[in-house]
Amino acid sequence: MGSGPESPSTFCAHAQPAATITIVDGPARVAPGIAAISLDMLDQVDELGRRLADLILASEPAYRDDTLVTVEDLSRSCRGNLEFVFAHLAGRDEPGPEAAWRTGLRRAEQGMALPTVLRAYRIGGRFMWQTLREAWGTRPEGDGPLLDASAQIWTLIDVLSEGVADSFRETAAETARHDTQVRIALLDRVLSGTVVDGPVLWEIADQLRMPRQGRFVTVCAERPQPGEEALPRIEQTLRIRDVPSVWRLGGSYQVGIVALRARVTAAELALEIGRTAQARVGLSDEFSRLDEAPTALRQATVACAAGTASSSEIVPYDAGSVAVLLAADARAAGELAAAVLGPVLGQPSDDRAALLDTLRGWYAHGGSPSAVAAQLHIHRNTVRYRLRRIEELTGVGLADPVGAATVWVALDAIRVLGVDRVASS
């Protein structure tokens, strides 16, 4: 219900000051008999705190794990909340609800679930009401004052519950931010290859909640815009399929390591990623140990760069792919594309697009002008004209196998790098 002792610096860092909690009408307005009983309860608050703690322990299994909350911690915090309620029923305005703020902070840090903590507060409210009712007994005034006090008790319990929930959420959010920063730092150590010692690497794997060995794939996704994720909510999406992963955002890329389960193949991972991808994505070869992650990151980065520019294509790493070779040295690829197809790229945009579309179709259809014409909805003589125009501009004959191969590599470099990027160079 409440919390253990908290250092002033920690409390100030995580909890709002008690003055921000407003208690309706200040101290409770209750009948003199209720106020007198409440004063007696304050004298018994140590015993009442222990009894309430026992009741919570009997009702909520989570509190029985003394590695999270000790009995002394629980009893002390119960006392603080009892003092708050009975003091207000006695007509005092002290103490304030600081215990509830400390409770939220501590329980979040201890890993308790917020619904469990709030149920403990409801148990506390029923306990206070029952204790007050037993002490009231049968009096000439009847139960009217007792019912009024009941409303006051639940108003005060609501104040405490609101305080504990706000502090809990604030602390949980801060803890999550800290955990995320730690996970990113640990992931960077794995991907950079700075950790080579086996035991240290296993410890990092445990902290990342990843298996120590198994089937891993590194993923590199190009971010569409600064501040945007290329794969929104990918960690949660994979977790639903019981696939562990850990991710970080860099300047241009979102990078992650995925641990494939026995029933999940790399191809199925690619399909899952493809459902959320906002830009092109590269996948490394599978690897079995986390110390191989740096090599896998290089593969995934190159595979990502080998995808079509401005697309959401999913590209597995293939060392024998021309696109991978081009992506591995973007500068050389750009120089090749500009040297071979520069005159074509220098044409007005409409003419350039028509010539490049025709050239792509010619390669895709094995050099068949009729097939290209059907694809582009133009006459085949137009296709032949455009191909001759390309040969004139480049000085390369497409009938020559070497020339055709050179133009194809340059055309693929344009696909990888983007037309505008090559044209500007």
C-alpha beads as a LAMMPS data file, in Angstrom:
LAMMPS data file: protein, C-alpha beads

425 atoms
424 bonds

1 atom types
1 bond types

-500.0 500.0 xlo xhi
-500.0 500.0 ylo yhi
-500.0 500.0 zlo zhi

Masses

1 110.0

Atoms # bond

1 1 1 0.000 0.000 0.000
2 1 1 2.709 2.483 0.977
3 1 1 6.437 2.457 0.433
4 1 1 9.703 2.073 2.211
5 1 1 12.043 4.940 3.076
6 1 1 13.131 7.089 0.190
7 1 1 16.038 9.472 -0.008
8 1 1 15.040 13.137 -0.381
9 1 1 16.871 13.471 -3.686
10 1 1 15.143 10.461 -5.245
11 1 1 11.745 11.517 -3.956
12 1 1 12.112 15.010 -5.361
13 1 1 13.276 13.668 -8.694
14 1 1 10.281 11.403 -9.221
15 1 1 7.357 12.631 -7.144
16 1 1 5.219 15.726 -7.187
17 1 1 5.133 17.763 -3.963
18 1 1 2.217 16.875 -1.714
19 1 1 0.811 20.405 -2.016
20 1 1 -0.322 19.626 -5.586
21 1 1 -2.882 17.102 -4.263
22 1 1 -6.110 18.840 -3.335
23 1 1 -8.234 17.331 -0.582
24 1 1 -11.838 18.433 -0.849
25 1 1 -12.640 21.059 1.818
26 1 1 -9.361 20.414 3.673
27 1 1 -9.697 18.330 6.853
28 1 1 -12.752 16.127 7.002
29 1 1 -15.941 17.529 8.569
30 1 1 -17.260 14.696 10.733
31 1 1 -19.296 14.223 13.869
32 1 1 -17.494 14.737 17.196
33 1 1 -17.869 11.025 17.985
34 1 1 -16.160 10.027 14.736
35 1 1 -13.363 12.527 15.387
36 1 1 -12.823 11.116 18.882
37 1 1 -12.644 7.539 17.565
38 1 1 -10.193 8.650 14.889
39 1 1 -7.938 10.168 17.556
40 1 1 -7.981 6.810 19.359
41 1 1 -7.066 5.089 16.089
42 1 1 -4.043 7.339 15.749
43 1 1 -2.838 6.036 19.110
44 1 1 -3.174 2.467 17.794
45 1 1 -1.728 3.112 14.355
46 1 1 1.275 0.801 14.774
47 1 1 -0.934 -2.209 15.558
48 1 1 -3.438 -1.220 12.872
49 1 1 -0.633 -0.922 10.312
50 1 1 0.518 -4.463 11.074
51 1 1 -3.015 -5.809 10.856
52 1 1 -3.625 -4.085 7.533
53 1 1 -0.305 -5.386 6.191
54 1 1 -1.329 -8.939 7.187
55 1 1 -4.643 -8.480 5.413
56 1 1 -2.954 -7.287 2.224
57 1 1 -0.478 -10.183 2.351
58 1 1 -3.355 -12.645 2.694
59 1 1 -5.273 -11.076 -0.200
60 1 1 -2.546 -10.186 -2.717
61 1 1 0.038 -12.898 -3.571
62 1 1 2.379 -10.381 -5.212
63 1 1 3.087 -8.802 -1.828
64 1 1 4.283 -12.128 -0.436
65 1 1 7.466 -11.936 -2.512
66 1 1 9.710 -10.292 0.052
67 1 1 12.386 -9.748 -2.589
68 1 1 10.088 -6.998 -3.878
69 1 1 8.324 -5.643 -0.774
70 1 1 9.355 -6.621 2.753
71 1 1 6.816 -6.994 5.539
72 1 1 8.453 -4.085 7.364
73 1 1 8.174 -1.920 4.260
74 1 1 4.505 -2.776 3.815
75 1 1 3.642 -2.265 7.508
76 1 1 5.427 1.103 7.610
77 1 1 3.645 2.351 4.516
78 1 1 0.264 1.097 5.762
79 1 1 0.868 3.105 8.921
80 1 1 1.561 6.240 6.869
81 1 1 -1.703 5.927 4.951
82 1 1 -3.705 5.119 8.091
83 1 1 -2.287 8.211 9.785
84 1 1 -3.285 10.321 6.793
85 1 1 -6.920 9.150 6.796
86 1 1 -7.531 9.085 10.546
87 1 1 -5.798 12.444 11.060
88 1 1 -8.169 14.059 8.591
89 1 1 -11.176 12.351 10.181
90 1 1 -9.954 13.730 13.504
91 1 1 -10.037 17.245 12.036
92 1 1 -6.329 17.678 11.390
93 1 1 -4.680 18.594 8.102
94 1 1 -1.432 16.758 8.810
95 1 1 0.125 14.515 7.705
96 1 1 -0.229 15.052 3.954
97 1 1 -0.443 12.300 1.327
98 1 1 3.323 12.057 0.730
99 1 1 3.222 8.358 1.646
100 1 1 1.124 7.681 -1.435
101 1 1 3.654 9.423 -3.668
102 1 1 6.464 7.408 -2.142
103 1 1 4.404 4.275 -2.607
104 1 1 3.999 4.868 -6.338
105 1 1 7.686 5.577 -6.745
106 1 1 8.803 2.541 -4.771
107 1 1 6.327 0.079 -6.220
108 1 1 7.226 1.073 -9.771
109 1 1 10.921 0.625 -8.974
110 1 1 10.168 -2.722 -7.309
111 1 1 8.403 -4.032 -10.392
112 1 1 4.918 -4.271 -8.884
113 1 1 1.880 -3.961 -11.167
114 1 1 -0.165 -0.796 -10.686
115 1 1 -3.519 -2.679 -10.497
116 1 1 -2.088 -4.739 -7.610
117 1 1 -1.057 -1.584 -5.750
118 1 1 -4.476 0.013 -6.269
119 1 1 -6.224 -3.143 -5.032
120 1 1 -4.166 -2.836 -1.835
121 1 1 -5.538 0.680 -1.408
122 1 1 -9.085 -0.596 -1.776
123 1 1 -8.321 -3.244 0.849
124 1 1 -7.044 -0.435 3.075
125 1 1 -10.242 1.563 2.571
126 1 1 -12.433 -1.379 3.567
127 1 1 -10.204 -2.061 6.571
128 1 1 -10.479 1.533 7.812
129 1 1 -14.244 1.546 7.363
130 1 1 -14.634 -1.777 9.171
131 1 1 -12.375 -0.641 12.018
132 1 1 -14.314 2.591 12.426
133 1 1 -17.636 0.772 12.318
134 1 1 -16.606 -1.699 15.006
135 1 1 -15.439 1.135 17.258
136 1 1 -18.671 3.091 16.658
137 1 1 -20.909 0.200 17.687
138 1 1 -24.503 1.110 18.561
139 1 1 -24.991 4.731 19.536
140 1 1 -28.017 6.969 20.088
141 1 1 -27.006 9.112 17.091
142 1 1 -27.587 6.144 14.789
143 1 1 -25.481 5.333 11.728
144 1 1 -25.772 8.738 10.042
145 1 1 -22.384 10.047 11.235
146 1 1 -20.847 6.704 10.360
147 1 1 -22.162 6.893 6.791
148 1 1 -20.831 10.449 6.469
149 1 1 -17.438 9.216 7.662
150 1 1 -17.579 6.388 5.100
151 1 1 -17.892 8.935 2.293
152 1 1 -14.946 10.854 3.735
153 1 1 -12.834 7.683 3.953
154 1 1 -13.384 6.836 0.290
155 1 1 -12.724 10.428 -0.754
156 1 1 -9.392 10.256 1.063
157 1 1 -8.636 6.816 -0.402
158 1 1 -9.308 8.284 -3.858
159 1 1 -6.806 11.053 -3.102
160 1 1 -4.211 8.489 -2.078
161 1 1 -4.944 6.233 -5.068
162 1 1 -4.633 9.157 -7.460
163 1 1 -1.330 10.119 -5.897
164 1 1 0.104 6.611 -6.015
165 1 1 -1.040 6.113 -9.626
166 1 1 0.453 9.407 -10.837
167 1 1 3.764 8.765 -9.103
168 1 1 3.814 5.143 -10.288
169 1 1 3.262 6.104 -13.920
170 1 1 5.837 8.891 -13.774
171 1 1 8.430 6.588 -12.236
172 1 1 7.595 3.725 -14.584
173 1 1 7.997 6.036 -17.580
174 1 1 11.352 7.284 -16.274
175 1 1 12.471 3.706 -15.622
176 1 1 11.425 2.701 -19.139
177 1 1 13.405 5.601 -20.625
178 1 1 16.450 4.611 -18.591
179 1 1 16.079 0.941 -19.559
180 1 1 15.815 1.915 -23.214
181 1 1 19.003 3.972 -22.996
182 1 1 20.820 1.079 -21.317
183 1 1 19.592 -1.392 -23.955
184 1 1 20.741 0.916 -26.756
185 1 1 24.192 1.274 -25.179
186 1 1 24.498 -2.500 -24.775
187 1 1 23.317 -3.119 -28.333
188 1 1 25.918 -0.646 -29.606
189 1 1 28.619 -2.609 -27.792
190 1 1 27.478 -5.827 -29.456
191 1 1 27.211 -4.309 -32.938
192 1 1 30.544 -2.486 -32.685
193 1 1 32.402 -5.648 -31.743
194 1 1 33.997 -4.046 -28.680
195 1 1 32.904 -7.003 -26.525
196 1 1 34.875 -10.164 -27.259
197 1 1 34.971 -11.746 -23.802
198 1 1 32.484 -14.631 -23.698
199 1 1 31.133 -14.199 -20.137
200 1 1 30.692 -10.450 -20.638
201 1 1 28.877 -11.055 -23.919
202 1 1 26.573 -13.592 -22.250
203 1 1 25.805 -11.101 -19.502
204 1 1 24.930 -8.473 -22.093
205 1 1 22.689 -10.985 -23.885
206 1 1 20.846 -11.601 -20.626
207 1 1 20.387 -7.862 -20.049
208 1 1 19.051 -7.482 -23.579
209 1 1 16.698 -10.409 -22.934
210 1 1 18.165 -12.206 -25.920
211 1 1 19.342 -15.835 -26.162
212 1 1 23.082 -16.374 -25.876
213 1 1 23.199 -18.594 -28.951
214 1 1 20.758 -19.519 -31.663
215 1 1 19.688 -18.172 -35.049
216 1 1 20.128 -14.421 -35.393
217 1 1 19.565 -11.912 -38.191
218 1 1 20.646 -8.286 -38.179
219 1 1 18.233 -5.828 -39.781
220 1 1 19.086 -2.389 -41.168
221 1 1 16.210 -0.145 -42.270
222 1 1 16.663 3.252 -43.896
223 1 1 14.757 5.962 -42.026
224 1 1 12.382 7.806 -44.400
225 1 1 12.771 11.134 -42.565
226 1 1 14.748 12.342 -39.534
227 1 1 12.786 11.491 -36.410
228 1 1 10.732 8.782 -38.152
229 1 1 11.006 5.046 -37.650
230 1 1 11.478 2.904 -40.725
231 1 1 9.808 -0.008 -38.908
232 1 1 7.211 1.423 -36.495
233 1 1 6.549 -0.731 -33.414
234 1 1 8.578 -3.590 -34.864
235 1 1 9.788 -4.850 -31.479
236 1 1 6.228 -5.141 -30.168
237 1 1 5.060 -6.752 -33.421
238 1 1 7.737 -9.433 -33.244
239 1 1 7.178 -9.979 -29.521
240 1 1 3.570 -10.952 -30.267
241 1 1 5.016 -13.810 -32.343
242 1 1 7.377 -14.679 -29.475
243 1 1 10.375 -13.450 -31.490
244 1 1 12.865 -11.515 -29.299
245 1 1 14.579 -8.498 -30.792
246 1 1 16.418 -5.345 -29.739
247 1 1 16.582 -2.095 -31.745
248 1 1 18.131 1.347 -31.860
249 1 1 17.645 4.448 -33.985
250 1 1 20.623 6.127 -35.606
251 1 1 20.907 9.185 -37.799
252 1 1 19.944 7.445 -41.048
253 1 1 19.033 3.910 -40.041
254 1 1 16.983 1.836 -37.628
255 1 1 19.048 -1.216 -36.704
256 1 1 18.134 -4.345 -34.787
257 1 1 19.131 -7.885 -33.958
258 1 1 16.364 -10.494 -34.216
259 1 1 16.535 -13.940 -32.601
260 1 1 14.660 -16.332 -34.870
261 1 1 12.643 -19.062 -33.189
262 1 1 12.640 -22.606 -34.572
263 1 1 9.305 -22.078 -36.296
264 1 1 10.229 -18.706 -37.849
265 1 1 12.394 -18.582 -40.969
266 1 1 14.317 -15.619 -42.327
267 1 1 11.812 -15.484 -45.207
268 1 1 8.918 -15.225 -42.730
269 1 1 10.791 -12.487 -40.887
270 1 1 11.133 -10.608 -44.172
271 1 1 7.379 -10.864 -44.753
272 1 1 6.637 -9.613 -41.236
273 1 1 9.017 -6.686 -41.626
274 1 1 7.578 -5.912 -45.057
275 1 1 4.161 -5.269 -43.506
276 1 1 5.461 -2.281 -41.541
277 1 1 8.439 -1.074 -43.603
278 1 1 8.377 2.623 -44.512
279 1 1 11.641 2.497 -46.515
280 1 1 14.087 -0.059 -47.883
281 1 1 15.372 -2.706 -45.490
282 1 1 18.412 -4.991 -45.565
283 1 1 18.726 -8.383 -43.866
284 1 1 22.020 -10.055 -43.017
285 1 1 22.820 -13.725 -43.402
286 1 1 21.831 -15.816 -40.395
287 1 1 24.485 -16.142 -37.678
288 1 1 24.648 -18.215 -34.516
289 1 1 26.659 -16.147 -31.996
290 1 1 26.283 -12.544 -30.916
291 1 1 29.993 -11.866 -31.432
292 1 1 29.268 -12.236 -35.182
293 1 1 26.882 -9.268 -35.082
294 1 1 29.387 -6.672 -36.423
295 1 1 29.850 -8.644 -39.656
296 1 1 26.096 -9.126 -39.908
297 1 1 25.545 -5.370 -39.448
298 1 1 27.848 -4.649 -42.390
299 1 1 25.916 -7.165 -44.498
300 1 1 22.528 -5.712 -43.523
301 1 1 23.694 -2.150 -44.201
302 1 1 24.973 -3.051 -47.661
303 1 1 21.828 -5.057 -48.422
304 1 1 19.697 -2.083 -47.415
305 1 1 21.676 0.209 -49.715
306 1 1 21.266 -2.356 -52.526
307 1 1 17.486 -1.934 -52.464
308 1 1 15.718 0.387 -54.855
309 1 1 15.999 4.007 -53.717
310 1 1 12.813 5.499 -52.229
311 1 1 11.162 2.062 -51.990
312 1 1 10.161 -0.211 -49.093
313 1 1 11.940 -3.182 -50.616
314 1 1 13.203 -5.966 -48.312
315 1 1 16.649 -7.092 -49.513
316 1 1 18.436 -10.183 -48.115
317 1 1 22.209 -10.026 -48.269
318 1 1 23.699 -11.811 -51.290
319 1 1 27.466 -11.590 -51.657
320 1 1 27.210 -12.542 -55.340
321 1 1 24.732 -9.804 -56.229
322 1 1 25.858 -6.971 -58.482
323 1 1 23.571 -4.661 -56.508
324 1 1 25.405 -5.555 -53.287
325 1 1 28.743 -4.832 -54.949
326 1 1 27.457 -1.479 -56.126
327 1 1 26.031 -0.622 -52.716
328 1 1 29.289 -1.584 -51.012
329 1 1 31.019 1.283 -52.819
330 1 1 28.390 3.909 -53.521
331 1 1 30.930 6.446 -54.713
332 1 1 32.377 4.119 -57.347
333 1 1 28.868 3.072 -58.368
334 1 1 27.842 6.688 -58.837
335 1 1 30.943 7.446 -60.902
336 1 1 30.270 4.422 -63.115
337 1 1 26.621 5.348 -63.649
338 1 1 27.510 8.958 -64.451
339 1 1 30.304 7.950 -66.827
340 1 1 28.179 5.455 -68.787
341 1 1 24.683 6.973 -68.662
342 1 1 25.527 10.588 -67.907
343 1 1 24.419 11.867 -71.354
344 1 1 21.065 10.112 -70.907
345 1 1 20.644 11.601 -67.447
346 1 1 21.397 15.011 -68.866
347 1 1 18.286 14.985 -71.061
348 1 1 15.100 16.860 -70.072
349 1 1 13.257 14.974 -67.333
350 1 1 10.466 13.590 -69.538
351 1 1 12.899 12.373 -72.200
352 1 1 15.219 10.937 -69.560
353 1 1 12.368 9.004 -67.908
354 1 1 11.212 7.604 -71.269
355 1 1 14.706 6.461 -72.243
356 1 1 15.413 4.833 -68.855
357 1 1 12.023 3.071 -68.757
358 1 1 12.640 1.704 -72.229
359 1 1 16.123 0.540 -71.280
360 1 1 14.877 -1.194 -68.132
361 1 1 12.141 -2.923 -70.104
362 1 1 14.640 -4.039 -72.754
363 1 1 16.741 -5.825 -70.133
364 1 1 13.700 -7.194 -68.280
365 1 1 12.275 -8.749 -71.476
366 1 1 15.496 -10.195 -72.842
367 1 1 15.949 -7.588 -75.572
368 1 1 12.478 -8.002 -77.138
369 1 1 11.223 -4.683 -78.572
370 1 1 7.700 -6.102 -78.949
371 1 1 7.502 -7.056 -75.269
372 1 1 8.813 -3.644 -74.223
373 1 1 6.286 -1.939 -76.492
374 1 1 3.434 -3.948 -74.938
375 1 1 4.634 -3.099 -71.436
376 1 1 4.959 0.642 -72.115
377 1 1 1.926 0.851 -74.458
378 1 1 3.953 2.319 -77.324
379 1 1 4.807 1.177 -80.871
380 1 1 7.788 -1.148 -81.184
381 1 1 9.359 1.263 -83.682
382 1 1 9.348 3.826 -80.843
383 1 1 11.217 1.300 -78.724
384 1 1 13.812 0.822 -81.453
385 1 1 14.164 4.587 -81.855
386 1 1 14.759 5.082 -78.144
387 1 1 17.339 2.298 -78.003
388 1 1 19.237 3.859 -80.934
389 1 1 19.050 7.195 -79.159
390 1 1 20.610 5.636 -76.024
391 1 1 23.405 4.131 -78.117
392 1 1 24.073 7.524 -79.720
393 1 1 24.160 9.326 -76.374
394 1 1 26.357 6.775 -74.609
395 1 1 28.512 5.605 -77.482
396 1 1 27.868 2.011 -76.375
397 1 1 26.312 -0.590 -78.671
398 1 1 23.666 -2.657 -76.923
399 1 1 24.268 -5.536 -79.319
400 1 1 27.777 -5.848 -77.900
401 1 1 27.689 -8.214 -74.855
402 1 1 30.336 -6.230 -72.987
403 1 1 28.664 -2.919 -73.775
404 1 1 25.237 -4.252 -72.804
405 1 1 26.631 -5.572 -69.513
406 1 1 28.282 -2.233 -68.743
407 1 1 25.071 -0.314 -69.401
408 1 1 23.093 -2.776 -67.248
409 1 1 25.447 -2.322 -64.297
410 1 1 25.217 1.459 -64.677
411 1 1 21.426 1.214 -64.855
412 1 1 21.357 -0.849 -61.650
413 1 1 23.595 1.716 -59.960
414 1 1 20.993 4.348 -60.809
415 1 1 18.307 2.153 -59.250
416 1 1 20.323 1.759 -56.054
417 1 1 21.471 5.367 -55.742
418 1 1 18.470 7.153 -57.243
419 1 1 18.300 9.067 -60.520
420 1 1 18.627 12.512 -58.995
421 1 1 21.665 11.576 -56.957
422 1 1 23.524 10.192 -59.966
423 1 1 22.378 12.996 -62.246
424 1 1 23.635 15.654 -59.853
425 1 1 27.032 14.004 -59.760

Bonds

1 1 1 2
2 1 2 3
3 1 3 4
4 1 4 5
5 1 5 6
6 1 6 7
7 1 7 8
8 1 8 9
9 1 9 10
10 1 10 11
11 1 11 12
12 1 12 13
13 1 13 14
14 1 14 15
15 1 15 16
16 1 16 17
17 1 17 18
18 1 18 19
19 1 19 20
20 1 20 21
21 1 21 22
22 1 22 23
23 1 23 24
24 1 24 25
25 1 25 26
26 1 26 27
27 1 27 28
28 1 28 29
29 1 29 30
30 1 30 31
31 1 31 32
32 1 32 33
33 1 33 34
34 1 34 35
35 1 35 36
36 1 36 37
37 1 37 38
38 1 38 39
39 1 39 40
40 1 40 41
41 1 41 42
42 1 42 43
43 1 43 44
44 1 44 45
45 1 45 46
46 1 46 47
47 1 47 48
48 1 48 49
49 1 49 50
50 1 50 51
51 1 51 52
52 1 52 53
53 1 53 54
54 1 54 55
55 1 55 56
56 1 56 57
57 1 57 58
58 1 58 59
59 1 59 60
60 1 60 61
61 1 61 62
62 1 62 63
63 1 63 64
64 1 64 65
65 1 65 66
66 1 66 67
67 1 67 68
68 1 68 69
69 1 69 70
70 1 70 71
71 1 71 72
72 1 72 73
73 1 73 74
74 1 74 75
75 1 75 76
76 1 76 77
77 1 77 78
78 1 78 79
79 1 79 80
80 1 80 81
81 1 81 82
82 1 82 83
83 1 83 84
84 1 84 85
85 1 85 86
86 1 86 87
87 1 87 88
88 1 88 89
89 1 89 90
90 1 90 91
91 1 91 92
92 1 92 93
93 1 93 94
94 1 94 95
95 1 95 96
96 1 96 97
97 1 97 98
98 1 98 99
99 1 99 100
100 1 100 101
101 1 101 102
102 1 102 103
103 1 103 104
104 1 104 105
105 1 105 106
106 1 106 107
107 1 107 108
108 1 108 109
109 1 109 110
110 1 110 111
111 1 111 112
112 1 112 113
113 1 113 114
114 1 114 115
115 1 115 116
116 1 116 117
117 1 117 118
118 1 118 119
119 1 119 120
120 1 120 121
121 1 121 122
122 1 122 123
123 1 123 124
124 1 124 125
125 1 125 126
126 1 126 127
127 1 127 128
128 1 128 129
129 1 129 130
130 1 130 131
131 1 131 132
132 1 132 133
133 1 133 134
134 1 134 135
135 1 135 136
136 1 136 137
137 1 137 138
138 1 138 139
139 1 139 140
140 1 140 141
141 1 141 142
142 1 142 143
143 1 143 144
144 1 144 145
145 1 145 146
146 1 146 147
147 1 147 148
148 1 148 149
149 1 149 150
150 1 150 151
151 1 151 152
152 1 152 153
153 1 153 154
154 1 154 155
155 1 155 156
156 1 156 157
157 1 157 158
158 1 158 159
159 1 159 160
160 1 160 161
161 1 161 162
162 1 162 163
163 1 163 164
164 1 164 165
165 1 165 166
166 1 166 167
167 1 167 168
168 1 168 169
169 1 169 170
170 1 170 171
171 1 171 172
172 1 172 173
173 1 173 174
174 1 174 175
175 1 175 176
176 1 176 177
177 1 177 178
178 1 178 179
179 1 179 180
180 1 180 181
181 1 181 182
182 1 182 183
183 1 183 184
184 1 184 185
185 1 185 186
186 1 186 187
187 1 187 188
188 1 188 189
189 1 189 190
190 1 190 191
191 1 191 192
192 1 192 193
193 1 193 194
194 1 194 195
195 1 195 196
196 1 196 197
197 1 197 198
198 1 198 199
199 1 199 200
200 1 200 201
201 1 201 202
202 1 202 203
203 1 203 204
204 1 204 205
205 1 205 206
206 1 206 207
207 1 207 208
208 1 208 209
209 1 209 210
210 1 210 211
211 1 211 212
212 1 212 213
213 1 213 214
214 1 214 215
215 1 215 216
216 1 216 217
217 1 217 218
218 1 218 219
219 1 219 220
220 1 220 221
221 1 221 222
222 1 222 223
223 1 223 224
224 1 224 225
225 1 225 226
226 1 226 227
227 1 227 228
228 1 228 229
229 1 229 230
230 1 230 231
231 1 231 232
232 1 232 233
233 1 233 234
234 1 234 235
235 1 235 236
236 1 236 237
237 1 237 238
238 1 238 239
239 1 239 240
240 1 240 241
241 1 241 242
242 1 242 243
243 1 243 244
244 1 244 245
245 1 245 246
246 1 246 247
247 1 247 248
248 1 248 249
249 1 249 250
250 1 250 251
251 1 251 252
252 1 252 253
253 1 253 254
254 1 254 255
255 1 255 256
256 1 256 257
257 1 257 258
258 1 258 259
259 1 259 260
260 1 260 261
261 1 261 262
262 1 262 263
263 1 263 264
264 1 264 265
265 1 265 266
266 1 266 267
267 1 267 268
268 1 268 269
269 1 269 270
270 1 270 271
271 1 271 272
272 1 272 273
273 1 273 274
274 1 274 275
275 1 275 276
276 1 276 277
277 1 277 278
278 1 278 279
279 1 279 280
280 1 280 281
281 1 281 282
282 1 282 283
283 1 283 284
284 1 284 285
285 1 285 286
286 1 286 287
287 1 287 288
288 1 288 289
289 1 289 290
290 1 290 291
291 1 291 292
292 1 292 293
293 1 293 294
294 1 294 295
295 1 295 296
296 1 296 297
297 1 297 298
298 1 298 299
299 1 299 300
300 1 300 301
301 1 301 302
302 1 302 303
303 1 303 304
304 1 304 305
305 1 305 306
306 1 306 307
307 1 307 308
308 1 308 309
309 1 309 310
310 1 310 311
311 1 311 312
312 1 312 313
313 1 313 314
314 1 314 315
315 1 315 316
316 1 316 317
317 1 317 318
318 1 318 319
319 1 319 320
320 1 320 321
321 1 321 322
322 1 322 323
323 1 323 324
324 1 324 325
325 1 325 326
326 1 326 327
327 1 327 328
328 1 328 329
329 1 329 330
330 1 330 331
331 1 331 332
332 1 332 333
333 1 333 334
334 1 334 335
335 1 335 336
336 1 336 337
337 1 337 338
338 1 338 339
339 1 339 340
340 1 340 341
341 1 341 342
342 1 342 343
343 1 343 344
344 1 344 345
345 1 345 346
346 1 346 347
347 1 347 348
348 1 348 349
349 1 349 350
350 1 350 351
351 1 351 352
352 1 352 353
353 1 353 354
354 1 354 355
355 1 355 356
356 1 356 357
357 1 357 358
358 1 358 359
359 1 359 360
360 1 360 361
361 1 361 362
362 1 362 363
363 1 363 364
364 1 364 365
365 1 365 366
366 1 366 367
367 1 367 368
368 1 368 369
369 1 369 370
370 1 370 371
371 1 371 372
372 1 372 373
373 1 373 374
374 1 374 375
375 1 375 376
376 1 376 377
377 1 377 378
378 1 378 379
379 1 379 380
380 1 380 381
381 1 381 382
382 1 382 383
383 1 383 384
384 1 384 385
385 1 385 386
386 1 386 387
387 1 387 388
388 1 388 389
389 1 389 390
390 1 390 391
391 1 391 392
392 1 392 393
393 1 393 394
394 1 394 395
395 1 395 396
396 1 396 397
397 1 397 398
398 1 398 399
399 1 399 400
400 1 400 401
401 1 401 402
402 1 402 403
403 1 403 404
404 1 404 405
405 1 405 406
406 1 406 407
407 1 407 408
408 1 408 409
409 1 409 410
410 1 410 411
411 1 411 412
412 1 412 413
413 1 413 414
414 1 414 415
415 1 415 416
416 1 416 417
417 1 417 418
418 1 418 419
419 1 419 420
420 1 420 421
421 1 421 422
422 1 422 423
423 1 423 424
424 1 424 425
